[in-house]
Amino acid sequence: MPTPTEIRLDRATRVLHVSFDDGTAYALPAEYLRVESPSAEVQGHHPGQKQTVAGRRHVGIIGIEPVGHYAVRLVFDDLHDTGIFSWDYLAELGREQDHRWQAYLNALAAKGLSRDPK
């Protein structure tokens, strides 16, 4: 399991920077983290239940809370705070960022939804 050596939030750009002990580092936008939250609210309880979360273009992170030695809970300014981001999941989000982001944009388009708030 990769272990973060640094987790740093740039509030101005709304980007979470995560560096791991294997030398990898990722810049993860708050919007991306919010729409890929590991919470049941977003992911559902079974495969195929994932929700497409719209209107989060301007979401920010207002808190980062450690969860044991294996994860963090991110608190977003839309008050979503139920997802626990394990080190493995953060690394996965970094590795798969381009693919997941494009899939998200495609899902928004297919459902007639927007990244912009209503």
N, C-alpha and C positions, 0 to 999 in steps of 0.2 A: 504494500500500500504506500503510495507516495505521501510524504509529509511536507506540509508547507514550511518554508523557511521565512516567508514574509507574506503577510496579508495587509494590504494598504488600500484605503479608500480615498480616491480623489473626488471629493464632493463637487468640485466645480464642473468636472466633466462627467460625473456620475458613473465612474468606472472603478471596479474592484480589481486591483492588481494582485495576482497570486503567483508566488515563486515557490517551486518545489525542490526537495533535496536531490532530485535526479537532474537538476539543471534546467528543467522546463519552466517557463513563465508565461502567464496569460493575462491579457487585459480583457475583463469581462464586464460589458456594459450592464448597468442596473436593469434596464428594460429586458435584456436577454435573460438575466438571472430570474427576473420576476415571471416571465412567461414560461420559463423552464423549471420553475420551482418544483422541488420534489414532494410538495404537499399533496394530500389526497384531493384537495380542492382543485388543483390543476391536473394532476396525473390520473385521478380517479382511483378506484379500488381494484380494477381489473384491467388487463391489457385492452387497448382499444377504447378506453373511456377518457383519454386525455382531452382536456378542454383547450380551446383556442382563446387565449386571453387577449382581448382587444383594448385599445385606448390607453396603452401604458408608455407611449413615447417619452414622456417627461418624468417618469417615476424615478425616485431617488432612493438611496439607502440611508436610513437614519440611525441604524444600530447594527452592531455585529457582536453577537453574544457567543462565547465559547460553549460547546456542548462536550463535556468530557475532554478526551485527548484525540477525538476522531472527527469532529465536525464543528460547524458554526451555524447559528440561527441568524438569518438576515432579517432585519426589520425594515420594511419598505415604507415610504411616506404615504402610501395608500392604505397603510396599517395591516398589510398582509405580513404575517410573521409565523406561519405554521410550518414552513418548510425547514427541514434540517439538512444542510448541505455538508455531506461527508467529504473528507479529503478525496476519496475516490471519485465522487460525483463531480466535484469542482474540476478535477483533472480531466474527467470525461467531457464535461462541458467545454473545457478549453480545447481539447483535441478535436472535438466534433463541432466546433462553433460555426464554421462556414456552412456545413451541411444542415445543422439544426436550424440556423437562422433562415436559410433559404426555404426549408420546409415550413417554417413558421410564416414567412411572407406568402408562400403559396397557399397555405391554409386560410390566411386572412383574405386573400383575393378570392378564393373559391367560395368563401362564406359571405362575401360582400362586406367585410369588416375593415376597420382602419386602425392603424397604430395610434392615431390621434384621439384624444379624449372627446367625448360627445359635447 
